[in-house]
Amino acid sequence: MDNRTEKLILDKCRQFEERSGLTLQFPPLCLQDMEGRLLEYEPGESLTADFPVLPRYANPMGTMQGGFLAAAFDNVLGPLSYLAAGRPCTTNNLSVNYIRACMPGDRLRITARVISRSRRTLHLRAEAINRAGRLAAVALTNLAVVKNLD
């Protein structure tokens, strides 16, 4: 992970912990398990990460199972939502459009962007690009900004 991005996210996590009394796990175990690396953060606008397509993600056809690709998207959209809103968000929906197969051994670069925001909602879009520079999938999500943690 880019040290500047990691430090910014860790600082935000610590600020939230101080305000809420809760403890956050960062980086989350799901990101670590997928061997994801956060690469670049454009404050309040976008977050980019890189994920290997591991052999254990393969479906019976030998391509990356769609649920793992959705999880990779979620591992980028989630942190971006927190950074953009300055507080936790909860996913209302996540839609993934699969465009081309992802093969074990490939790498996916996922860039998530804030499309629209209000005090209560965020709308994000993400693209997964394979090592050859071709679009593999697109995700859209709508999130609710959590106001109270009670």
Phi and psi in degrees as a GROMACS rama.xvg file:
@    title "Ramachandran Plot"
@    xaxis  label "Phi"
@    yaxis  label "Psi"
@TYPE xy
-58.3711  127.238  ASP-2
-58.5736  -39.257  ASN-3
-66.1444  -42.8932  ARG-4
-64.7995  -45.7656  THR-5
-59.8375  -45.0766  GLU-6
-63.2129  -42.7737  LYS-7
-61.5556  -46.4749  LEU-8
-65.2015  -43.3567  ILE-9
-62.2659  -40.361  LEU-10
-61.1285  -43.6015  ASP-11
-63.2974  -40.6684  LYS-12
-61.8628  -45.1303  CYS-13
-64.5745  -39.891  ARG-14
-61.7909  -43.3765  GLN-15
-63.7561  -42.9481  PHE-16
-59.7233  -41.9193  GLU-17
-63.5484  -40.9603  GLU-18
-72.1355  -39.4039  ARG-19
-98.1768  -23.0407  SER-20
80.9553  2.07805  GLY-21
-92.8715  159.203  LEU-22
-110.659  131.074  THR-23
-103.756  144.602  LEU-24
-97.4318  109.85  GLN-25
-138.531  131.423  PHE-26
-70.2712  149.482  PRO-27
-65.5634  152.71  PRO-28
-60.5058  -32.5137  LEU-29
-65.3947  -35.8032  CYS-30
-69.0007  -41.8562  LEU-31
-64.0976  -42.6288  GLN-32
-62.8224  -35.1066  ASP-33
-83.9697  0.318881  MET-34
59.2521  32.6008  GLU-35
-75.97  148.166  GLY-36
-127.08  120.808  ARG-37
-75.3699  127.693  LEU-38
-105.646  -45.7698  LEU-39
-149.987  138.016  GLU-40
-128.42  126.92  TYR-41
-104.697  108.254  GLU-42
-44.8551  121.494  PRO-43
70.1668  1.3811  GLY-44
-121.341  -46.5578  GLU-45
-154.037  157.873  SER-46
-141.857  133.975  LEU-47
-120.552  138.515  THR-48
-139.379  164.584  ALA-49
-126.328  135.3  ASP-50
-134.514  135.216  PHE-51
-77.3118  148.738  PRO-52
-93.0657  98.8255  VAL-53
-82.1103  148.459  LEU-54
-55.1777  -32.4049  PRO-55
-70.693  -7.758  ARG-56
-87.6026  -4.01045  TYR-57
-73.5718  139.478  ALA-58
-86.5386  -178.414  ASN-59
-59.5082  -22.0744  PRO-60
-83.1882  -6.10679  MET-61
88.8352  7.49154  GLY-62
-108.773  166.283  THR-63
-63.1372  125.8  MET-64
-63.1308  138.069  GLN-65
-57.0147  -33.258  GLY-66
-64.4004  -34.3432  GLY-67
-70.1253  -36.7622  PHE-68
-66.5787  -40.2327  LEU-69
-62.2063  -38.4627  ALA-70
-65.5612  -39.0824  ALA-71
-62.3695  -44.4418  ALA-72
-57.926  -47.2742  PHE-73
-61.3593  -32.3729  ASP-74
-70.9204  -12.1735  ASN-75
-106.082  -42.9245  VAL-76
-63.3693  -40.2864  LEU-77
-60.1385  -55.911  GLY-78
-60.2812  -37.7502  PRO-79
-63.6598  -40.3761  LEU-80
-61.1405  -42.9417  SER-81
-64.5521  -43.9922  TYR-82
-65.858  -39.3202  LEU-83
-73.2419  -37.2615  ALA-84
-88.3151  -22.2443  ALA-85
76.1154  11.7458  GLY-86
-162.023  168.968  ARG-87
-61.9189  152.13  PRO-88
-130.032  157.637  CYS-89
-121.853  137.389  THR-90
-74.9032  125.135  THR-91
-84.4117  -39.9573  ASN-92
-158.841  157.38  ASN-93
-140.433  119.866  LEU-94
-115.561  128.93  SER-95
-120.148  128.728  VAL-96
-106.8  117.843  ASN-97
-90.2536  125.656  TYR-98
-106.414  -44.2272  ILE-99
-144.707  154.884  ARG-100
-64.4302  145.927  ALA-101
-110.986  128.183  CYS-102
-104.577  143.987  MET-103
-52.7723  139.608  PRO-104
98.2877  -18.7268  GLY-105
-80.2856  173.421  ASP-106
-129.631  145.039  ARG-107
-116.353  133.381  LEU-108
-106.896  116.709  ARG-109
-109.294  126.006  ILE-110
-118.453  122.745  THR-111
-107.53  141.823  ALA-112
-132.781  146.86  ARG-113
-77.5905  123.841  VAL-114
-93.8826  -41.738  ILE-115
-156.721  151.356  SER-116
-149.021  151.068  ARG-117
-139.294  -175.016  SER-118
-65.3818  -26.8166  ARG-119
-111.228  -15.9154  ARG-120
-139.485  155.261  THR-121
-129.363  143.68  LEU-122
-122.939  121.671  HIS-123
-124.364  154.816  LEU-124
-134.316  142.623  ARG-125
-138.683  149.872  ALA-126
-124.938  140.764  GLU-127
-108.886  121.768  ALA-128
-112.805  131.451  ILE-129
-81.3548  176.788  ASN-130
-59.3238  -29.2598  ARG-131
-79.917  -0.874789  ALA-132
84.7023  14.7707  GLY-133
-101.697  143.314  ARG-134
-67.083  124.013  LEU-135
-101.142  -35.8457  ALA-136
-164.884  160.59  ALA-137
-131.538  140.387  VAL-138
-127.047  144.929  ALA-139
-126.699  141.652  LEU-140
-145.341  149.552  THR-141
-120.253  130.828  ASN-142
-126.518  147.844  LEU-143
-98.9691  132.533  ALA-144
-78.8501  125.371  VAL-145
-78.8481  121.601  VAL-146
-91.3465  -44.3642  LYS-147
-122.449  142.977  ASN-148
-102.926  12.3519  LEU-149
